[in-house]
Amino acid sequence: MARPDKYVGINNEVQGGMTTIGKIIRDAWVFDLIEETETCEGWNFGGIDALLDKVNKEWDKYGCLVSNLPADLFEKHQRIHGAAMEQAKASGWSGEIETDDEK
């Protein structure tokens, strides 16, 4: 099966969007790099990589720790990622795939 050349969009992701690309997009929303309405559907993967670079530069400012975010960004992070986790759980995601290698 050939790898797709366009991203499906966070709303069409597997695992309720709890993927590496989904996290990049949600973090980009937190840092106002893209609008919260932007799902990145149809983006090429070079565009996703460029977004990742921007997200990483923002995280570097805070030592890559949520606890180091200023209050406004911390609250936004909790809102965005919390809602995503609830939505993903409602669609069957359990989080186990992220911790399977820890057993």
Order of alpha helices (4+ residues) and beta strands (2+ residues): alpha-alpha-alpha-alpha
